[in-house]
Amino acid sequence: MLNKRVIKIIFICLIAPVFLIESAHCRTEYDYIDINNPFIRKIPIAVPLFKSMSGSEKEKVLSKEASNLLSRSLEFTGYFKIIDRDAYLADPKTDTIGSNINFKNWTGIGAELLITGSLFLKDNVIEMELRLYDTFKGLLIVGKRYKGVVNNQRKMIHRFCGEIIYKLTGNRGIFDSKIAFVSSGSGNKNIYLCEFDGHNSEQLTYNKSITLSPAWSSDAKWIAYTSYSKGKPDLYIKNLKDKHGAVVAKKGINISPAWVPGKFQLAATLSFSGDPEIYLLTGKGEIVKNLTNNWGIDVSPTFSPDGKKMAFVSSRSGFPQIYIMDLDSGQVKRLTFQGKYNTSPSWSPRGDKIAYSGMQNGEINIYTIDVKGEGLTVQLTQNSGNNESPTWSPDGSLIAFSSTREGPSRIYVMTAYGTDQRRLLALPGEQTNPEWSPGVIDN
Amino acid sequence: MKKKLWICVALLLVIPGLLMVTSCAKKTVKADTTQEDEAAKLAAEKARQEEIDRQRDRQRAIDEENLQKEAARRKIIAARNLFMSENIYFDFDKYNLKPEAQEVLKTKAEWLRNNSGESIIIEGHCDERGTNEYNLALGDRRAQSANNFLIDLGIAESRLTTISYGEEQPADPRHNEDAWSKNRRAHFVIE
């Protein structure tokens, strides 16, 4: 009963904020963040502690948690430089709420953006009012009010982060996304999920065998993966909610799934013919057709965001290299020429680049390559162990990958330009195969 | 007095006589039994010896047979163990069979011909370098290479199954070329 009420409150408060505090002239898109080169200069932003409305101890603690979480979450994007609270000129108790903000106190310390917040706690339900200002223009960019149970504070803060990033970049960002990955902590490799920032990791599969290669459908309702549950590598297609689905268990290997954007179809490598080829499958695991037909290894498909092209790894030249196939014409062209071992392609959600891992001089690193034109290649990692399995955040701003830079393999995150490399999480065992979900997960 | 004397004379005569008789009788009896004993003894001894010889021969034959059986059994086990333990090895990112791998596969084919009731699983493995997915495909190709070679040597396809483990089950967990060269292998398991 309580649960139902809580869910109702969450629904009202999260899906539809109580009201919008948004002035008309704030609707124009601001070019605060140039998505073509957003990490050259980080925007200085101030996130003072939220004002506790009743002043109770519990409320103060929650206010501090909420403002710190907002800070950390914004910093995670790589777009912002969070200004140290010790540097503030303004008195947060009197000066950060309402319409009488003295913006000079904020421009004086270099803050170009300011977030103010207030928090009111009553009967385990919190009400937050959050605002983002342009301090130089003295303008409210976006303001929202959220109401929900204390346990949903994280969701509320991330919802507001999404609003901020939407206003600044025109994209909803990553705050609703999850990352699937493989961890060996249980003694066997199993699939786990965590939130975009590495928090709240949970085990998804409980196999007593090897489980690999999670792949999200573009509606984030399905995950496909490879498991040795029946003694050999078979492909499992699972609905995340009710766990029903299909198994592709043909002779040989059934591996490396990738969903077709916007469709209940996926590509995967099957070797029942005696040769590993990429096939197009329905979401129920039935073969639609061959996509590749070439002696040698064809593996690891990834689709362009419009679903018209597929990049994949082929050893047809004698070494694994990345190729792009036009799915209408079936024409294939080689994309990578540097080095003798380029694998694990991941097509950017923006469509312009493919990230991959390449081996040179015995070291594996992450590269990006332009899909069009000369195929400009940029090396994003170096001198930091082996770096593999790149996967793009749903807005194309970040890349998660696995690295052995600290010894055991762990999941790391960096910007799409290779800056701000940091560990996402560390669990018992080793973590590999990260796979970032699409932007919106409705569960 | 005279009576006493007679008794004495009589005793003197009788006692030695008696002694004579007993000693003579004894002597005769003794001579008879010795002869019979010797014969029986000899016969028994002979029989015993023959029995020992027979038993020894029998035991020798059994031992010999057991030894042969044991040797044969050991040979079979050794051949079986060798079949299971002897891997073939590949170069980095390659799945072609090197000459030494082909020689090993020929002995495997011979074993399979001598053990026509047996079916096997060929596991394809890779070293840890490179990506899991590519290595799963590479391991599949390695197992397939061995599989196809055995079929070419006349082994029925139905007796062969391949499984790729990619880089998931290294034989040597270390991270150096010595370990990697041991891990790039096809391993054979009798079902």
Contacts between the chains, C-beta under 8 A, distances in Angstrom:
chain1	res1	chain2	res2	distance
A	189	B	168	7.5
A	210	B	165	7.7
A	210	B	168	5.0
A	212	B	132	5.6
A	212	B	133	7.7
A	212	B	136	7.7
A	212	B	168	7.8
A	213	B	132	6.9
A	213	B	133	6.0
A	226	B	136	7.5
A	231	B	163	7.3
A	232	B	163	5.0
A	233	B	136	6.1
A	233	B	163	7.7
A	233	B	164	6.4
A	233	B	166	8.0
A	252	B	140	5.9
A	252	B	144	7.9
A	252	B	162	6.6
A	252	B	164	7.6
A	253	B	136	5.6
A	253	B	137	6.6
A	253	B	140	4.7
A	253	B	164	5.2
A	255	B	133	6.0
A	255	B	136	5.0
A	255	B	137	7.2
A	256	B	133	4.2
A	256	B	136	7.5
A	256	B	137	7.8
A	269	B	133	7.5
A	269	B	137	6.1
A	271	B	137	7.3
A	271	B	140	5.0
A	271	B	144	7.6
A	271	B	164	7.9
A	274	B	144	6.0
A	274	B	148	7.8
A	275	B	141	7.9
A	275	B	144	7.7
A	276	B	137	4.2
A	276	B	140	5.7
A	276	B	141	7.0
A	297	B	134	6.8
A	297	B	137	4.3
A	297	B	138	6.4
A	297	B	141	6.2
A	298	B	137	7.8
A	299	B	133	5.3
A	299	B	134	5.6
A	299	B	136	7.6
A	299	B	137	4.5
A	300	B	131	7.2
A	300	B	133	4.8
A	300	B	134	6.6
A	313	B	133	7.7
A	313	B	134	5.8
A	315	B	93	7.8
A	319	B	93	6.7
A	320	B	93	7.1
A	320	B	130	7.5
A	320	B	134	5.5
A	340	B	93	7.9
A	341	B	93	6.7
A	341	B	130	6.4
A	343	B	130	6.2
A	343	B	131	4.4
A	343	B	133	7.4
A	343	B	134	4.6
A	344	B	131	4.4
A	344	B	133	7.1
A	344	B	134	7.5
A	357	B	131	6.3
A	359	B	129	6.8
A	359	B	130	6.7
A	362	B	129	7.8
A	364	B	129	7.1
A	364	B	130	7.4
A	386	B	129	7.7
A	388	B	131	5.8
A	389	B	131	6.6
A	389	B	132	7.9
A	432	B	132	7.0
A	433	B	132	6.6
